[in-house]
């Protein structure tokens, strides 16, 4: 599972739209790694579970694959918690199947069945 625009099993992708770069990496990786290295530190990536496209269609921000041209700025080993309006996914030091299940659990309910189906088809979790 990925976090689209805000992501492999939870790397964060935020600097490109397709093949067009629209921002720099900033300091997000530094903050995530710094939190992990500090005593009692925790990092949280907070995002809405959905976004609305220009066409007015609702899309999940949690997806099974990154779109072409996506660039990852925060490594999955540095991601601790992902927060949506549906809860908190604790991903730190978890296996890929556990990370995938946790991300599906905080995805918008309308997208969870499809995300689970895609994860099973991709061999990320068992059915």
C-alpha positions in Angstrom: 0.0 0.0 0.0 1.2 3.5 -0.7 0.2 6.9 0.4 -0.5 8.9 -2.7 0.9 12.4 -2.5 1.0 12.2 1.2 3.3 6.7 0.7 6.0 1.0 -1.0 4.2 0.1 2.0 4.1 3.6 3.3 6.8 5.7 1.8 5.8 9.3 1.3 5.5 10.8 -2.2 5.1 14.6 -2.3 7.3 16.2 -4.8 5.9 15.3 -8.2 2.7 15.2 -10.1 3.3 12.5 -12.8 6.6 13.5 -14.3 6.4 17.2 -13.3 8.3 18.3 -10.2 6.3 20.8 -8.2 8.2 21.0 -5.0 11.5 20.0 -3.3 11.9 17.3 -0.7 12.0 19.8 2.1 12.9 18.5 5.6 10.3 15.8 6.0 12.8 12.9 5.9 15.0 14.8 8.5 12.0 15.2 10.8 10.9 11.5 10.5 14.5 10.2 11.1 15.1 12.7 13.9 12.0 11.6 15.7 13.1 7.9 15.4 16.5 8.8 16.8 15.4 11.0 19.7 14.5 9.5 23.0 10.8 8.8 23.0 10.4 10.5 19.7 7.6 9.6 17.3 6.8 10.8 13.8 3.3 11.2 12.4 2.3 11.7 8.8 -1.2 13.1 8.7 -3.4 13.2 5.6 -7.1 13.0 4.6 -8.2 9.5 3.5 -9.5 10.9 0.2 -8.9 13.8 -2.2 -11.2 15.2 -4.8 -10.0 15.4 -8.4 -10.5 18.3 -10.8 -13.4 16.3 -12.3 -15.1 16.1 -8.8 -14.3 12.4 -8.3 -13.2 11.2 -4.9 -10.0 9.1 -4.8 -8.3 7.3 -2.0 -4.9 8.8 -0.8 -3.9 5.3 0.2 -3.3 3.2 -2.9 -1.8 -0.1 -3.9 0.9 1.3 -6.2 2.6 4.6 -6.9 1.7 6.4 -10.1 4.3 6.7 -12.9 6.8 9.4 -12.2 6.3 9.3 -8.4 9.3 10.0 -6.3 9.7 8.7 -2.7 11.1 11.1 -0.2 10.7 9.3 3.1 11.9 5.7 3.4 9.4 3.1 4.8 11.9 2.3 7.6 11.5 5.9 8.8 7.7 6.0 8.8 6.2 5.5 12.2 2.5 6.5 12.2 0.1 7.4 9.4 -3.0 9.3 10.6 -6.3 9.8 8.7 -9.7 10.7 10.0 -10.3 6.9 10.4 -7.5 6.3 12.8 -3.8 5.8 13.3 -1.7 3.1 11.5 1.3 2.1 13.6 3.8 1.0 10.9 7.1 1.3 12.7 9.2 -1.9 12.5 6.2 -3.9 11.2 6.3 -6.5 8.4 4.9 -5.7 5.0 1.6 -7.6 5.5 1.1 -5.9 8.9 1.8 -2.5 7.3 -0.6 -3.1 4.5 -3.4 -4.2 6.8 -2.8 -1.2 9.0 -3.0 1.2 6.1 -6.2 -0.4 4.8 -7.7 0.0 8.2 -7.2 3.8 8.1 -8.3 4.2 4.5 -11.7 5.6 3.7 -14.3 2.7 4.2 -15.5 3.0 0.6 -12.0 2.0 -0.7 -11.0 -0.7 1.8 -12.5 -3.7 0.0 -10.8 -2.7 -3.3 -7.5 -2.0 -1.5 -7.6 -5.4 0.2 -8.4 -7.1 -3.1 -5.4 -5.4 -4.8 -3.1 -6.3 -1.9 -4.1 -9.9 -2.2 -3.6 -9.9 -6.0 -0.2 -8.3 -5.5 0.8 -10.9 -2.9 1.2 -8.4 -0.1 -1.3 -10.1 2.1 -3.1 -13.4 2.2 -6.8 -13.7 1.5 
